[in-house]
Amino acid sequence: MHDLHGIDEFLIGFVAAGRILPRTVGELELLIPTGFIAKVNSQIVGFVALDIYSPKLAEIRSLCVRPIMQGQGVGKRLIEACIQLASDRKVFEIMAITSTDQFFQNCGFDFTLPGEKKALFMQTRDNA
């Protein structure tokens, strides 16, 4: 929780670039207990949260890695932490909504689940 404002500041650039949806401090407070940060020299270089909806489903939320740190395994380690948390909490499936599908595929995600289950989406409002 002591990193809340640092996380909020870290995410501003990613929101401005349209990489993630904006999060209020209140929303971040709710994600912190199942969130993970990566730090280098006491500076936040990555963040992700696992939003657990039920024992059946959780979602990877707000995965961000400082551009200079991308390609060095930071994002993958953050995803692995989420997967481990989901496993520890006995969550059956994890989903990720992303524009970087190759990264998630490299982390073991796929477009379909056993039984050919797929996620379908509909946007109900204009861009946020």
N, C-alpha and C positions, 0 to 999 in steps of 0.2 A: 504494500500500500504506500510505502514511503517513496516509491518511484512513480506514483500516479501522475504528477504534474510533468515529470520528465517524459513519460510515455506520451502524454497529451501533446507536448511540444514536438516530440519526435515524429508523431503522426501527421502534423500539420502539412508538411511538404508533400506527403503521399496523397493526402486529401486534395490539396491544391492541384496536383498533377492528375487527379481523377483516377488514381490507382486503387483507392479504397473509399468507402462511404464515410461521411463525417460521423464522429462519435462524440457525444456529450461527455463531460466529466462523470456524470451519473452513470452513463452506459459503461464507461471504462471501469468504474468502481465495481460494477457487477461482473465484469470480465476478469478482473485482476485475480480472483481466487483460482481461476483455471487458466491463467495467462503465464507466459514465459517471456523473459527478456534476455537478450545477449548483450554483454558489455565488453568493451575493450578499453583499458585504462580509465575505468569508471564512467565511460560514456556509453549510452545506449546505442547499439548498432543494429538491433533487431528486436522485433516484437511479434508475438502471435498469441491468440487465445483460442481455447476450445470451449465453445458454447454447447453445453450438454442439455439437450431438450428433453430427453427421456432415456430409459435404459436401452432403447432401440436406436437412438440417433443423436449424434453430436455434429457440430459444424466447425471447421477451421475458420477463424475470423481474423481479419486485419493482419495477415502476414505481411510484414514489411522488413526489409533489410536495407541498410544504408547502401547506396549504389557502389561506393568504393569497396564494400565488403562482399558484394555479390560474387558468386562463383567460388567462394572459399568454404562452403559447407555450413555457413551460419543458418541459412533457411532450412536446410535439411535437418540440422540438429534441433531446430525449433519444432519442426514437424514431427520428428521422432519423439520429442518430449510430449507432444499432444497425443500421439498414438499410444505411448506408454500410459499416460493418464487415462485415456479412454479404456485401455485394456485393464488397468487397475480398478477402474470403476465399473467394469463389466458392460461397457457400452457396445452394442452389437455392430453398428455401422457408423462411419465418419464420412461426411461429405465436405467438399470444398468447391466453392463457386469462385472461378478464377478466369483471368485472361491469359494466364501462363500455364496452360494445361500440360505442356511437356515437363515442366518442373515437377508437377504433382505426379505425373506418370512415372517419373524417375524415382519418386518416393513410394511407389507401389499402388497409387490410385489408378482407377480405370473408369471408363465411361459407363460401364455396365457392371452390375453385380451378378453373382450366381443366380440363375433363373432368368437372366436377361432383364433384370429390373433397371430402369433408367429414371433419372430425375428430369422433369419437364417444368418449365417456368413460364409465367406470364407477368409482364410488368403492368401495374395498375395505375401508374402515375407517370408524369413526365420525368425526365432526368432530375435527380436530386441536386 
